[in-house]
Each structure stands twice: as C-alpha cells, then as structure tokens.
Amino acid sequence: MSDTYIIEVSSEAAGIVVREKKGFRFFAASHRFNSLDGRVFSSAREAERAATRFLAVGHEAIVA
C-alpha cells in the first residue's frame, strides 16, 4: 500500500494525502482547497470524496 496519494477533482489537483497513524492528512495543492488543508481522513478515498463535495456544495458542508 502506498503512503501518499494525489487527489484530483475534475482534472484539477486538489492536494495530496499522506498516511499517518490516525489516517490520511490532506495537504492542499491550490487555494481553492485550503479549507481541507491539515484535515485527517480515514482513507484516501474519503479525502477524495470530501474534495469532490467541497467543489459541488461548498465549504460549509465539509467543515461543519
């Protein structure tokens, strides 16, 4: 299993996630995804879903 994944949404680099003991930490690749920066997700797939939802519905639904 890899320890680092690139997250892309609609052909845009959203960020990378790096495996840690508690999950996968998200590092934003562009300012559009800064609200997700530093968050820990249970899986790389969950981080990808969060980035996708972020673009679809906006920041309030993700951070809350």
PLY file of the C-alpha trace (Angstrom):
ply
format ascii 1.0
element vertex 64
property float x
property float y
property float z
element edge 63
property int vertex1
property int vertex2
end_header
0.00 0.00 0.00
1.17 3.49 -0.82
1.63 6.13 1.84
0.96 9.15 -0.39
-1.79 9.84 -2.92
-2.57 12.74 -5.24
-6.18 13.87 -5.08
-7.66 15.29 -8.28
-11.15 16.67 -8.79
-12.42 17.49 -12.28
-8.86 17.24 -13.64
-7.62 19.76 -11.05
-5.02 18.88 -8.44
-6.80 19.35 -5.11
-3.98 18.13 -2.89
-2.11 15.15 -1.60
-2.84 12.89 1.32
-0.13 11.30 3.42
-0.69 8.26 5.62
-0.31 8.84 9.37
-1.16 6.70 12.38
-4.66 8.19 12.63
-5.46 8.23 8.91
-4.55 10.34 5.89
-3.64 14.02 6.28
-4.68 16.33 3.43
-2.30 18.99 2.07
-3.95 21.45 -0.33
-2.38 21.89 -3.76
-4.34 25.06 -4.56
-6.02 27.86 -2.64
-9.44 26.51 -3.59
-8.92 23.60 -1.19
-7.29 25.44 1.73
-10.29 24.68 3.98
-9.40 20.99 3.80
-5.69 21.56 4.46
-4.47 19.69 7.52
-7.63 17.62 7.99
-7.22 13.91 8.68
-9.44 11.45 6.82
-9.98 7.76 7.48
-8.88 6.87 3.94
-7.53 8.44 0.78
-10.89 7.72 -0.86
-12.69 9.67 1.90
-10.37 12.64 1.28
-11.18 12.47 -2.42
-14.92 12.41 -1.66
-14.54 15.44 0.62
-12.70 17.39 -2.07
-15.36 16.47 -4.61
-18.18 17.53 -2.24
-16.27 20.72 -1.48
-16.46 21.80 -5.12
-20.05 20.61 -5.54
-21.72 22.10 -2.47
-19.25 24.48 -0.91
-17.12 24.72 2.14
-19.88 24.84 4.82
-20.98 21.24 4.18
-17.45 19.87 4.52
-16.01 21.73 7.50
-19.13 21.53 9.69
0 1
1 2
2 3
3 4
4 5
5 6
6 7
7 8
8 9
9 10
10 11
11 12
12 13
13 14
14 15
15 16
16 17
17 18
18 19
19 20
20 21
21 22
22 23
23 24
24 25
25 26
26 27
27 28
28 29
29 30
30 31
31 32
32 33
33 34
34 35
35 36
36 37
37 38
38 39
39 40
40 41
41 42
42 43
43 44
44 45
45 46
46 47
47 48
48 49
49 50
50 51
51 52
52 53
53 54
54 55
55 56
56 57
57 58
58 59
59 60
60 61
61 62
62 63
